[in-house]
Amino acid sequence: MKVFWPKHEEFEQALANLSAVSTNRPFDEVIIQYTQELSKRFIRMRKNPEIVALGYWLRKANIQQLQSQFEQQTTSNLIRPRGTVFHIAPSNVDTIFVYSWMLSLLAGNRNVLRITSKKQNGLNLLLEIIMEELTKPEFALIAQQTIICTYGYEEIATQQISEMCHTRVIWGGDETVNNIRGIPLAPLATEIAFPDRFSLAALKSERVVQMNEDSLTKLIEQFYNDVFWFNQMACSSPRLVIWTGKQQKVAKARFWTEFEKIAQKKQYELLAATQVLKYTTSLQLATNQWVTKVKRDNYYSRVQFTEVPADVRELHCGGGLFYEYDVKQLMDVSHVIVDKDQTLTYFGFNQHEIEQFVNAITSRGIDRIVPIGQALNFGEIWDGQRFLQSFTREIVIL
C-alpha cells in the first residue's frame, strides 16, 4: 500500500479522517476553480497529447456546459452528492482516473482513488501536478476530501474502502470487474462498472476515394490518434475497420498508404514484445477459414475477414492490429454487433444511414457513434450511463 495523498499519513488514518469531512454542493465554486487550475497546467503539456486532451475537457466552457445541463435536468429538485466515491482506475489509460474523479468531485463527493501500481510516465506527471495544486491553501477542502493510493491485489484494502464508500466505480478488464464484485459493498452503496469493450471504425469507400490529399492526411492523422494514443488498448480505440461501398480496393490502398506515411512521420515506437504478440496473433488468425489475407507492416498488421465471429474480439492484442470486414452498406454490419462493442467511429455516412444501422442492431452493443478523431474524447455519458446522475441522489420532499 502506498498513499500518495494525503502526504505523510497512514492509510487507515486517512480513511477515518475522510469520513469526517463534509461533502459539497454540486458544482461548488471552489471545485470549479480547482478544475480550472488543473486545466491550465494540463493544456501546456504538449508532449503528452492525452493529457492535453484532458486539459481541454476541463476547460471552463466545458465545465459550464456540464453545469448548465445538470441544472436543467435537476431544476426544482433537491440534489445531494452520494457521499464517498471509490474509483478503481485501469492500468491501460492513465488519464481515466482524473475524468472519473473530476465528475464525482463536481457532483460534490469525497473521493478515494486507487490508481495502477504500474510505472507510467504520464501518470507520474499527472500526480505531480494534482498534488501540487492540492497543497494550495485555497484547495484545502478538496485536499481533505481526497485519498490517492495504490496497492496490488490485497483485497483487504478494497474491502475496507468498499465497506465505507457510497458508490464504487470499477474501471478494468472483465476479470477485474468480476473479482471486485465479489467484495461486498455497504447495503445502500451503488456500483458502476466499466469492463472490457471493443470498438470499430466504418468508412464509406467512395468518400475516401473522392478526398483530396490534404483532407485525406487530416483524416488519417485523426484515425492515428484514435488508435495509438493508448497503443490501441483504450476500449474506444478502433480495432475492426469496416469498409462499405463499391470502391473498397482503391479506398483501402489510399487509406493504408497514407496511414503508413503518418506512422513513419510520427516515429511511432512499438515494443518488441508487442511486435511479437501482434505477429503471433496474426498467424493464429490466419488458420481460420474466414480469414482471407494477412498483411504485415512495420507499424501495423491487417487481417481480412469474411465474417466476424463474436469471440475473435478476445484475441485482439492491440499495438496496431486491424481486423477488416467488407460490406455493401453500413446496415449490413448490424448482425455482427455484440454486447461488448462500444464505440463506432465513422467517416462518410449521413445521419439517416447511421440511424438505420442503430435500429437494425439486435444486441446490447454500441454506446457511442462519433466521427473519426473523437474516439478517445471523454464524455459525461459513458457506456450509456450519466456520471453526474450516478454520483448524486435526489431527496424527495412532499
Secondary structure, DSSP 8 states (H G I E B T S, - for coil): -EEEESTT--HHHHHHHHHTS----TT-HHHHHHHHHHHHHHHT-TT-HHHHHHHHHTSHHHHHHHHHHHHHHHTTSEEEE-SEEEEE--SS-TTHHHHHHHHHHHTT-EEEEE---S--HHHHHHHHHHHHHHTSGGGHHHHHTEEEEE-SS-HHHHHHHHHH-SEEEEES-HHHHHHHHTS---TT-EEEEE---EEEEEEEHHHHHH--HHHHHHHHHHHHHHHHTTTT-STTSEEEEEEESS-HHHHHHHHHHHHHHHHHHTT----HHHHHHHHHHHHHHHTSTTEEEEEE-SS-EEEEESS--GGGGGG---SSEEEEEE-SSGGGGGGG--TTEEEEEEES--HHHHHHHHHH--SS---EEEETT-TT---SEETTEEHHHHTEEEE---
